[in-house]
Amino acid sequence: MKKDYLPVLEPEVLKTICRGIEKESLRVTANGTLSEKKHPVGLGSALTHPKITTDFSESQLELITKTHTSVENCIHELKEIHQNVYRHLGDEFLWCNSMPCNLPNEECIPIGTYGSSNVGTAKTVYRNGLHHRYGSTMQMISGIHYNFSLPSSLWEYYKKTTQNTHSIETISNQYYFALIRNFQRQSWLLLYLFGASPAVCADFAKNTTGELKQLRSGDKYLPFATSLRMGPKGYQSNVQSSISVSYNSLDSYTKSLKKALTDPYPPYASIGIKDGDNYNQLATSLLQIENEFYSTIRPKRRIKPGERALNALNSRGVEYIEIRAIDLDPFCNVGITAETIRFVDIFLIHCLLNESAYDSTKEIVKMNHNQHVVAEYGRDPNIKLANGNNIDSLRDWGLKILDECLPIAEALDSSFDTEQYVHAMKNAENAVKNPQNTLSSRVLEEIENLHDGSFHQFTLDKSKSHKKEISTIPYPLTMERENGAIAQTSLFKQRELEAESSVDFENYRKLYIRQALTQDSDTNKRNIGTK
C-alpha cells in the first residue's frame, strides 16, 4: 500500500463513501424484438427527468439512482425505479443482457428525441453523429455505469495530518488519477468475475469480425468468453485508438483529449455537419463531445448549465469516478447485485491505496490487450496476461489481487457490522480458482442446457421473469403519486426549455463547440452527453 498514510479504512470514511448507478436497458416486445414505440409519456421527459431518461435510442432506457452511502439503499432505489418503469411499459419488457436483442436494420433503429429546445436538439444531433461514425447497432449495447466518490473529509484530514502544502482539490485529483491508473491495470478482473455476455444474437454477429462459434439455435458465442461487450466485438472504436490519453494528472488528461475535441478529423469532416437542413453531427472533430471517448473508467465532475465536461474538471477538479466495465447481470432483476457492488467498492479502494506508477503508451497497449484477451478468452485455464514486464497466469495474478483486497473487506465488514464483504471476496476467490463458477459460465450453461442453445430465448425468458418479480412488489399509492408528480414536472421543465431557447440552433451549436476547454459555459440549461 501507499507509503504515506491515507486513512481510507477508518470507519468514518468507509461509512461516507458514496455510490450511484446508471443502468441501460433496451425496451423489447413480447417476442424479443426492439420496441418501435416512443418513450412512454407516463415516464415524463427523457430530457429533464432526474431518474429515467434514454441513452442512444428512443428504445434504450437509462435508469439513474441518486448517490448513496448504503449499498442496500442504492439497490432499493434502483428497484423502485424499475417498479415505476414497468407500470408504464404495457406488454413490453426490459432486455436483461448487455448484448442486444434482434435488431432492425441500422436505419430503422430509432434515435432518441428530446423535444425542440436547443439542448434537446443537440442531444439528438449528437446521437446522429454516433450513428454516422460507428453505426446504430453498436450503440445498442448496454451496461451498468457505476459512480464512486470518496468524502471530502478524507482529503482534508490527509492534508492536515501530513501538513501537505497542496490544495484539497490537487490532493484529491492526484489520488483519483492514481486510482484510475491502477483500475486500468487490473480492471480485467471485473470482466472475468462479472462479465455476463459470452453470447450474442445471430443477427448481431453479422456485424462482427473474427470467428464466433454457433449455438444450436444459430446464435453465436465464444466458449471461454466473459464479456463480448468489452471485447473487440463489443462497444469499441478502432478510430479512437489514435487518441493517446494520459491519466498521469488532470492536466495531462485534459490536454490529451483537447486535440480530439478541436481538430477536424478528415473521415468525419467528409460526413459534414449538415445534409441540407438535417444535421449529421455536432462537430467534425474525432470526438464531438467528451463523453464520446470510450474508456472503462472516467474522472467526472457535475456540470453546471451548458458547461462542457472537461471545463468542469479543469475548473473544480475530480468529484467522482465512473466505472463502465460492468455487464448487466441477467440473473438479477435490477441488473446488478449488492454483492457485486460490495466487491467493486473493495476493488476501487484497493486501486486507491496501492502504489500507482505513471502510465505510458507502451503500458496502455498492454492493458488494452489484457482487457480484450479476458473479454474473449478469460475462462481459458491456460490464459496469460501482461503484468508489467512479466507474463502471469490470470489465476495467480487474480488470487494475488484478492489477497491484497482481503484487509479492505474486513475493514468494511467491521465498519458496517456485517460479514458480507468478506463473503463477496470468498465467492470471487472461488470464481478465480474455478472458471465454471463465473457469471459468464453460468450464462452459457443455462443457454445450452435450459434454452436449447438460444441466447435470445434465454434473455427473453429472464427478462419476462424479472418484470414479473418486480411487478409483484407492493407499489404504495404515495409512491405512485410521487412518481407521477416527478414525471409531470419533467414535462413542464422541457416545455420551459423550449420556450427559453433564444438563439437559433446553429448559433447554439457553434457556441457550445467553441467552448473547447475554455471557461465560457453560458449556453443553456442541460448538458448533452450520453454513453
C-alpha positions as CSV (number, residue, x, y, z in Angstrom):
1,M,0.0,0.0,0.0
2,K,1.0,3.6,-0.3
3,K,3.8,4.7,2.0
4,D,2.0,7.9,3.1
5,Y,-0.9,7.3,5.4
6,L,-4.3,7.8,3.7
7,P,-7.0,6.9,6.3
8,V,-9.5,5.4,3.9
9,L,-10.1,2.3,6.1
10,E,-11.3,4.3,9.1
11,P,-15.0,3.6,9.8
12,E,-16.0,7.2,9.5
13,V,-14.5,7.3,6.0
14,L,-15.9,3.9,4.8
15,K,-19.4,4.8,6.0
16,T,-19.4,8.0,3.9
17,I,-18.2,6.6,0.6
18,C,-20.9,7.3,-2.0
19,R,-22.0,5.2,-5.0
20,G,-24.7,5.6,-7.6
21,I,-25.9,3.5,-10.6
22,E,-26.8,4.3,-14.2
23,K,-28.4,1.2,-15.8
24,E,-29.1,0.9,-19.5
25,S,-31.7,-1.5,-20.9
26,L,-33.5,-1.9,-24.2
27,R,-37.3,-1.9,-24.4
28,V,-38.4,-5.1,-26.2
29,T,-41.7,-6.6,-27.4
30,A,-43.1,-9.9,-26.1
31,N,-41.2,-11.8,-28.8
32,G,-37.9,-10.1,-28.0
33,T,-37.6,-7.5,-30.8
34,L,-36.8,-3.9,-30.3
35,S,-39.7,-1.7,-29.4
36,E,-40.8,0.7,-32.1
37,K,-42.8,2.8,-29.6
38,K,-41.8,6.3,-28.4
39,H,-40.6,6.8,-24.9
40,P,-43.6,6.2,-22.6
41,V,-45.3,9.5,-21.8
42,G,-46.1,8.3,-18.3
43,L,-42.4,8.3,-17.6
44,G,-42.1,12.0,-18.3
45,S,-39.5,13.8,-20.3
46,A,-36.4,11.9,-21.3
47,L,-34.6,15.3,-21.4
48,T,-35.4,16.5,-17.8
49,H,-36.5,13.5,-15.7
50,P,-33.9,13.1,-12.9
51,K,-34.2,9.3,-12.8
52,I,-35.4,8.0,-16.1
53,T,-34.0,9.0,-19.5
54,T,-33.0,7.4,-22.7
55,D,-29.4,6.7,-23.9
56,F,-28.7,6.4,-27.7
57,S,-32.1,5.1,-28.8
58,E,-35.6,6.1,-28.1
59,S,-36.0,2.4,-27.1
60,Q,-33.0,2.3,-24.8
61,L,-33.9,3.4,-21.3
62,E,-31.3,4.7,-18.8
63,L,-32.3,4.4,-15.1
64,I,-30.4,6.7,-12.7
65,T,-30.2,6.5,-8.9
66,K,-29.1,9.2,-6.5
67,T,-25.8,8.7,-4.6
68,H,-26.0,6.6,-1.5
69,T,-23.7,5.8,1.4
70,S,-25.6,2.5,1.8
71,V,-25.3,-0.4,-0.7
72,E,-28.8,-1.6,0.3
73,N,-30.4,1.8,-0.2
74,C,-28.8,2.1,-3.6
75,I,-30.2,-1.2,-4.7
76,H,-33.6,-0.3,-3.1
77,E,-33.9,2.9,-5.1
78,L,-32.9,1.1,-8.3
79,K,-35.6,-1.4,-7.6
80,E,-38.2,1.3,-7.0
81,I,-37.3,3.0,-10.4
82,H,-37.8,-0.4,-12.1
83,Q,-41.3,-0.6,-10.4
84,N,-42.2,2.7,-11.8
85,V,-40.9,1.9,-15.3
86,Y,-42.7,-1.5,-15.5
87,R,-46.0,0.2,-14.7
88,H,-45.7,2.2,-17.9
89,L,-44.3,-0.5,-20.3
90,G,-47.6,-2.2,-21.1
91,D,-46.7,-5.5,-22.8
92,E,-43.0,-4.6,-23.2
93,F,-40.0,-5.8,-21.2
94,L,-36.5,-4.6,-20.3
95,W,-33.9,-6.7,-22.2
96,C,-31.7,-8.0,-19.4
97,N,-28.4,-8.7,-21.2
98,S,-25.8,-6.2,-22.3
99,M,-25.7,-7.6,-25.8
100,P,-28.8,-6.5,-27.8
101,C,-31.9,-8.3,-28.8
102,N,-32.7,-9.0,-32.5
103,L,-32.4,-5.5,-34.1
104,P,-33.9,-4.0,-37.2
105,N,-31.7,-2.6,-40.0
106,E,-29.4,0.2,-38.9
107,E,-31.6,2.9,-40.4
108,C,-34.6,1.6,-38.5
109,I,-33.2,1.8,-35.0
110,P,-34.9,4.9,-33.5
111,I,-32.5,7.6,-32.3
112,G,-33.5,9.3,-29.1
113,T,-35.6,12.5,-29.4
114,Y,-35.8,15.2,-26.7
115,G,-38.0,18.0,-28.0
116,S,-37.4,21.2,-29.8
117,S,-35.2,23.1,-27.4
118,N,-31.6,23.8,-28.4
119,V,-30.2,21.4,-25.8
120,G,-32.8,18.7,-26.8
121,T,-32.0,19.1,-30.4
122,A,-28.2,18.9,-29.6
123,K,-28.7,15.6,-27.9
124,T,-30.4,14.1,-30.9
125,V,-27.8,15.6,-33.3
126,Y,-25.0,14.1,-31.2
127,R,-26.7,10.7,-31.5
128,N,-27.0,11.2,-35.2
129,G,-23.2,11.6,-35.2
130,L,-22.7,8.4,-33.3
131,H,-24.9,6.6,-35.9
132,H,-22.8,8.0,-38.8
133,R,-19.5,7.3,-37.1
134,Y,-20.0,3.9,-35.5
135,G,-23.3,2.6,-36.6
136,S,-26.5,2.3,-34.5
137,T,-26.2,-1.4,-33.8
138,M,-23.1,-0.9,-31.7
139,Q,-24.8,1.8,-29.7
140,M,-27.5,-0.6,-28.6
141,I,-25.0,-2.5,-26.4
142,S,-26.0,-1.7,-22.8
143,G,-24.4,-1.9,-19.4
144,I,-24.0,-0.6,-15.9
145,H,-22.2,2.6,-15.1
146,Y,-21.1,2.7,-11.5
147,N,-20.3,6.1,-9.9
148,F,-18.0,6.2,-6.9
149,S,-16.8,9.0,-4.7
150,L,-14.8,9.5,-1.5
151,P,-15.8,12.1,1.1
152,S,-14.1,15.5,1.1
153,S,-13.3,15.0,4.8
154,L,-10.7,12.3,3.7
155,W,-8.7,14.8,1.8
156,E,-9.0,17.5,4.5
157,Y,-7.8,15.0,7.1
158,Y,-4.9,13.9,5.0
159,K,-3.8,17.5,4.3
160,K,-3.9,18.3,8.0
161,T,-2.1,15.3,9.3
162,T,0.6,15.2,6.7
163,Q,1.0,19.0,6.5
164,N,0.7,18.7,2.8
165,T,1.0,22.2,1.1
166,H,-1.1,21.4,-1.9
167,S,-4.8,22.4,-2.1
168,I,-7.6,19.9,-1.2
169,E,-8.5,19.8,-4.9
170,T,-5.0,19.0,-6.0
171,I,-4.6,16.2,-3.4
172,S,-8.0,14.6,-4.4
173,N,-7.1,14.9,-8.1
174,Q,-3.8,13.1,-7.6
175,Y,-5.4,10.2,-5.7
176,Y,-8.3,9.8,-8.1
177,F,-6.0,9.6,-11.0
178,A,-3.7,7.2,-9.2
179,L,-6.9,5.1,-8.6
180,I,-7.8,5.3,-12.3
181,R,-4.3,4.1,-13.4
182,N,-4.4,1.1,-11.1
183,F,-8.0,0.4,-12.2
184,Q,-6.9,0.2,-15.8
185,R,-4.1,-2.2,-14.9
186,Q,-6.4,-4.6,-13.1
187,S,-9.9,-4.0,-14.4
188,W,-9.7,-7.2,-16.4
189,L,-10.6,-8.9,-13.0
190,L,-14.0,-7.3,-13.1
191,L,-14.6,-8.5,-16.6
192,Y,-13.6,-12.0,-15.5
193,L,-15.8,-12.0,-12.4
194,F,-18.9,-10.1,-13.6
195,G,-18.8,-10.3,-17.4
196,A,-22.1,-11.8,-18.4
197,S,-22.2,-11.5,-22.2
198,P,-20.4,-14.6,-23.7
199,A,-23.0,-14.9,-26.4
200,V,-24.9,-12.8,-28.9
201,C,-27.9,-13.0,-31.2
202,A,-27.3,-14.3,-34.7
203,D,-28.3,-11.0,-36.3
204,F,-25.8,-9.0,-34.2
205,A,-23.0,-11.5,-35.1
206,K,-23.4,-10.5,-38.7
207,N,-21.8,-7.1,-37.8
208,T,-18.8,-8.6,-36.1
209,T,-15.4,-9.8,-37.5
210,G,-13.5,-12.8,-36.3
211,E,-14.7,-16.3,-35.6
212,L,-17.6,-16.9,-33.3
213,K,-18.9,-20.4,-32.6
214,Q,-22.5,-21.3,-33.4
215,L,-25.1,-22.4,-30.8
216,R,-27.8,-24.9,-31.8
217,S,-30.2,-22.0,-32.3
218,G,-27.9,-20.2,-34.7
219,D,-27.0,-17.6,-32.1
220,K,-23.2,-17.2,-31.6
221,Y,-20.7,-17.3,-28.7
222,L,-17.1,-17.9,-27.7
223,P,-16.6,-20.8,-25.4
224,F,-14.3,-19.0,-23.0
225,A,-15.7,-15.5,-23.3
226,T,-16.6,-13.4,-20.3
227,S,-17.8,-10.1,-21.8
228,L,-18.1,-9.8,-25.6
229,R,-19.4,-6.3,-24.7
230,M,-16.0,-5.3,-23.5
231,G,-14.0,-7.0,-26.3
232,P,-13.2,-6.2,-29.9
233,K,-16.7,-7.4,-31.0
234,G,-18.4,-5.1,-28.5
235,Y,-18.6,-1.4,-27.6
236,Q,-15.2,-0.5,-29.1
237,S,-13.8,2.0,-31.6
238,N,-10.6,1.4,-33.6
239,V,-10.7,5.0,-34.7
240,Q,-10.3,6.2,-31.1
241,S,-7.1,4.1,-30.6
242,S,-5.3,7.0,-32.2
243,I,-6.1,9.1,-29.1
244,S,-3.2,8.7,-26.7
245,V,-4.8,9.7,-23.4
246,S,-2.6,10.1,-20.3
247,Y,-4.1,9.6,-16.8
248,N,-1.0,10.8,-15.0
249,S,-2.6,14.0,-14.0
250,L,-5.7,16.1,-14.6
251,D,-3.6,18.4,-16.8
252,S,-2.2,15.6,-18.9
253,Y,-5.7,14.0,-19.2
254,T,-7.4,17.2,-20.5
255,K,-4.6,18.2,-22.8
256,S,-4.5,14.7,-24.4
257,L,-8.2,14.9,-25.2
258,K,-8.2,18.5,-26.4
259,K,-6.9,17.7,-29.9
260,A,-9.5,15.1,-30.4
261,L,-12.2,17.6,-29.4
262,T,-10.9,20.5,-31.5
263,D,-9.1,19.4,-34.7
264,P,-11.1,18.3,-37.7
265,Y,-10.8,14.6,-38.4
266,P,-10.9,14.1,-42.2
267,P,-13.2,11.0,-42.3
268,Y,-15.7,12.8,-40.1
269,A,-15.3,16.1,-42.0
270,S,-16.3,14.2,-45.1
271,I,-19.7,13.4,-43.4
272,G,-20.3,17.1,-42.9
273,I,-22.2,18.9,-40.2
274,K,-25.4,19.1,-42.2
275,D,-27.0,17.5,-45.2
276,G,-29.4,20.1,-46.4
277,D,-31.5,21.1,-43.4
278,N,-30.7,17.9,-41.5
279,Y,-27.8,17.7,-39.0
280,N,-25.4,14.8,-39.3
281,Q,-23.3,15.5,-36.2
282,L,-22.3,18.2,-33.8
283,A,-18.7,18.6,-35.0
284,T,-16.2,17.2,-37.4
285,S,-13.5,16.5,-34.8
286,L,-12.6,13.0,-33.8
287,L,-14.8,13.4,-30.7
288,Q,-18.0,15.5,-30.9
289,I,-18.0,15.9,-27.1
290,E,-16.1,14.4,-24.2
291,N,-18.5,11.6,-23.5
292,E,-17.9,10.1,-26.9
293,F,-14.5,8.9,-25.7
294,Y,-14.8,5.2,-24.9
295,S,-13.0,4.1,-21.8
296,T,-13.5,1.7,-18.9
297,I,-13.3,4.5,-16.4
298,R,-13.8,8.3,-16.4
299,P,-12.9,11.1,-14.0
300,K,-16.1,13.1,-13.5
301,R,-17.5,16.3,-12.1
302,R,-21.1,17.5,-12.0
303,I,-21.7,20.0,-14.8
304,K,-23.2,23.5,-14.5
305,P,-25.8,24.6,-17.0
306,G,-24.3,24.5,-20.5
307,E,-20.8,23.6,-19.2
308,R,-18.5,21.1,-21.0
309,A,-17.3,18.2,-19.0
310,L,-13.6,18.9,-19.3
311,N,-14.2,22.6,-18.4
312,A,-15.9,21.4,-15.2
313,L,-12.9,19.1,-14.4
314,N,-10.4,21.9,-15.1
315,S,-12.3,24.4,-13.0
316,R,-13.2,22.3,-9.9
317,G,-11.3,19.0,-10.1
318,V,-12.5,15.4,-10.0
319,E,-15.6,14.8,-7.9
320,Y,-16.2,11.2,-8.6
321,I,-15.3,8.4,-11.0
322,E,-17.5,6.5,-13.4
323,I,-16.8,2.7,-13.9
324,R,-18.0,1.5,-17.2
325,A,-16.8,-2.1,-17.3
326,I,-19.8,-3.9,-15.7
327,D,-22.2,-6.0,-17.7
328,L,-25.9,-6.3,-16.9
329,D,-26.4,-9.4,-14.7
330,P,-29.2,-11.4,-16.4
331,F,-29.8,-13.3,-13.2
332,C,-30.7,-10.2,-11.2
333,N,-33.9,-8.3,-11.7
334,V,-32.2,-4.9,-11.5
335,G,-29.1,-5.8,-13.4
336,I,-26.6,-5.7,-10.5
337,T,-26.4,-7.4,-7.1
338,A,-25.5,-5.9,-3.8
339,E,-22.6,-8.5,-3.7
340,T,-21.2,-7.1,-6.9
341,I,-21.4,-3.6,-5.6
342,R,-19.5,-4.6,-2.4
343,F,-16.8,-6.3,-4.4
344,V,-16.4,-3.3,-6.7
345,D,-16.1,-1.0,-3.7
346,I,-13.4,-3.2,-2.2
347,F,-11.6,-3.3,-5.6
348,L,-11.7,0.5,-6.0
349,I,-10.3,1.1,-2.6
350,H,-7.5,-1.3,-3.3
351,C,-6.8,0.6,-6.5
352,L,-6.7,3.8,-4.5
353,L,-4.3,2.5,-1.7
354,N,-1.8,0.7,-3.9
355,E,1.3,2.4,-5.3
356,S,0.4,3.7,-8.7
357,A,3.2,4.4,-11.2
358,Y,2.7,6.8,-14.1
359,D,1.3,5.1,-17.2
360,S,3.0,5.0,-20.6
361,T,1.9,4.4,-24.2
362,K,3.6,1.0,-24.1
363,E,1.8,0.0,-20.9
364,I,-1.6,1.2,-22.2
365,V,-1.2,-1.1,-25.1
366,K,-0.6,-4.0,-22.7
367,M,-3.7,-3.0,-20.6
368,N,-5.9,-2.9,-23.7
369,H,-4.6,-6.3,-24.8
370,N,-5.4,-7.8,-21.3
371,Q,-8.9,-6.4,-21.5
372,H,-9.6,-7.9,-24.9
373,V,-8.0,-11.3,-24.0
374,V,-10.1,-11.6,-20.8
375,A,-13.2,-10.5,-22.6
376,E,-12.9,-13.2,-25.3
377,Y,-10.9,-16.0,-23.6
378,G,-11.0,-15.2,-19.9
379,R,-12.2,-18.6,-18.7
380,D,-9.5,-20.5,-20.6
381,P,-7.4,-22.1,-17.8
382,N,-4.2,-21.5,-19.7
383,I,-4.7,-17.8,-20.2
384,K,-1.7,-15.5,-19.6
385,L,-1.7,-11.7,-19.0
386,A,0.9,-9.0,-19.3
387,N,1.7,-7.8,-15.8
388,G,4.3,-5.0,-16.1
389,N,7.4,-6.7,-17.5
390,N,6.1,-10.1,-16.5
391,I,3.7,-12.6,-18.0
392,D,1.4,-14.1,-15.3
393,S,-1.4,-16.5,-15.3
394,L,-4.8,-15.0,-14.7
395,R,-5.3,-17.3,-11.8
396,D,-2.1,-16.3,-10.0
397,W,-2.5,-12.6,-10.6
398,G,-6.1,-12.7,-9.7
399,L,-5.5,-14.5,-6.4
400,K,-2.7,-12.0,-5.5
401,I,-5.1,-9.1,-6.0
402,L,-7.8,-10.8,-3.9
403,D,-5.3,-11.5,-1.2
404,E,-4.4,-7.8,-1.1
405,C,-8.1,-6.9,-1.0
406,L,-9.0,-9.0,2.0
407,P,-7.9,-6.5,4.7
408,I,-10.2,-3.9,3.0
409,A,-13.1,-6.3,3.0
410,E,-12.5,-7.0,6.7
411,A,-12.4,-3.3,7.5
412,L,-15.7,-2.7,5.6
413,D,-17.3,-5.6,7.5
414,S,-16.1,-4.2,10.8
415,S,-17.5,-0.7,9.9
416,F,-20.9,-2.0,8.8
417,D,-21.2,-4.8,11.3
418,T,-21.6,-7.5,8.6
419,E,-19.8,-10.4,7.0
420,Q,-20.9,-9.7,3.5
421,Y,-17.8,-8.1,2.2
422,V,-15.6,-11.0,3.1
423,H,-18.3,-13.3,1.7
424,A,-18.1,-11.4,-1.6
425,M,-14.3,-11.9,-1.6
426,K,-14.6,-15.7,-0.9
427,N,-17.0,-16.0,-3.9
428,A,-14.6,-14.1,-6.1
429,E,-11.7,-16.3,-5.0
430,N,-13.8,-19.4,-5.8
431,A,-14.5,-18.0,-9.3
432,V,-10.8,-17.3,-9.9
433,K,-9.9,-20.8,-8.9
434,N,-12.8,-22.4,-10.7
435,P,-13.9,-20.7,-14.0
436,Q,-17.1,-22.7,-14.1
437,N,-18.3,-20.5,-11.1
438,T,-18.1,-17.2,-13.1
439,L,-21.2,-15.4,-14.2
440,S,-20.4,-15.9,-17.9
441,S,-20.0,-19.6,-17.4
442,R,-23.4,-19.8,-15.7
443,V,-25.0,-17.8,-18.6
444,L,-23.6,-20.3,-21.2
445,E,-24.6,-23.3,-19.1
446,E,-28.2,-22.1,-18.9
447,I,-28.3,-21.2,-22.6
448,E,-27.1,-24.6,-23.7
449,N,-29.0,-26.8,-21.1
450,L,-32.2,-24.9,-20.4
451,H,-32.9,-22.8,-23.5
452,D,-32.0,-25.1,-26.4
453,G,-28.8,-23.2,-27.2
454,S,-30.6,-19.9,-27.7
455,F,-29.1,-16.7,-26.3
456,H,-32.2,-14.9,-27.5
457,Q,-34.6,-17.2,-25.7
458,F,-32.5,-17.3,-22.5
459,T,-32.5,-13.5,-22.3
460,L,-36.2,-13.1,-23.2
461,D,-37.3,-15.6,-20.6
462,K,-35.1,-13.9,-17.9
463,S,-36.5,-10.5,-18.9
464,K,-40.0,-11.7,-18.6
465,S,-39.3,-13.3,-15.2
466,H,-37.7,-10.0,-13.9
467,K,-40.7,-8.0,-14.9
468,K,-43.0,-10.5,-13.1
469,E,-40.8,-10.4,-10.0
470,I,-40.7,-6.6,-9.8
471,S,-44.4,-6.2,-10.6
472,T,-45.3,-8.3,-7.6
473,I,-43.6,-5.9,-5.2
474,P,-46.1,-3.7,-3.4
475,Y,-46.4,-0.2,-5.0
476,P,-47.9,2.2,-2.5
477,L,-50.2,4.9,-3.7
478,T,-47.8,7.5,-2.2
479,M,-45.0,6.3,-4.5
480,E,-47.3,6.3,-7.5
481,R,-48.3,9.9,-6.8
482,E,-44.7,11.0,-6.2
483,N,-43.5,9.4,-9.4
484,G,-46.4,10.9,-11.3
485,A,-45.5,14.3,-10.0
486,I,-41.9,13.9,-11.0
487,A,-42.9,12.9,-14.5
488,Q,-45.3,15.9,-14.9
489,T,-42.6,18.3,-13.5
490,S,-40.1,17.0,-16.0
491,L,-42.5,17.6,-18.9
492,F,-43.1,21.1,-17.7
493,K,-39.3,21.7,-17.4
494,Q,-38.9,20.5,-21.0
495,R,-41.6,23.0,-22.2
496,E,-39.8,25.7,-20.3
497,L,-36.5,25.0,-22.0
498,E,-38.3,25.0,-25.4
499,A,-39.8,28.4,-24.6
500,E,-36.4,29.8,-23.4
501,S,-34.3,28.9,-26.4
502,S,-33.5,32.4,-27.6
503,V,-30.9,31.7,-30.3
504,D,-31.2,29.5,-33.4
505,F,-29.7,26.1,-33.2
506,E,-26.8,26.7,-35.5
507,N,-25.5,29.5,-33.3
508,Y,-26.2,27.4,-30.2
509,R,-24.1,24.6,-31.6
510,K,-21.2,26.8,-32.6
511,L,-21.2,28.4,-29.1
512,Y,-21.1,25.0,-27.4
513,I,-18.4,23.5,-29.6
514,R,-16.3,26.7,-29.4
515,Q,-16.0,26.3,-25.6
516,A,-13.2,23.7,-26.4
517,L,-11.8,23.8,-22.9
518,T,-12.4,27.5,-22.2
519,Q,-14.5,28.7,-19.3
520,D,-17.3,30.1,-21.5
521,S,-20.3,27.9,-20.4
522,D,-23.3,30.2,-20.6
523,T,-25.2,28.4,-23.4
524,N,-28.2,26.5,-21.9
525,K,-29.5,24.6,-19.0
526,R,-28.7,21.0,-19.7
527,N,-25.6,19.0,-20.8
528,I,-25.9,16.8,-23.9
529,G,-23.7,13.8,-23.1
530,T,-24.5,10.1,-23.3
531,K,-22.7,6.8,-23.3
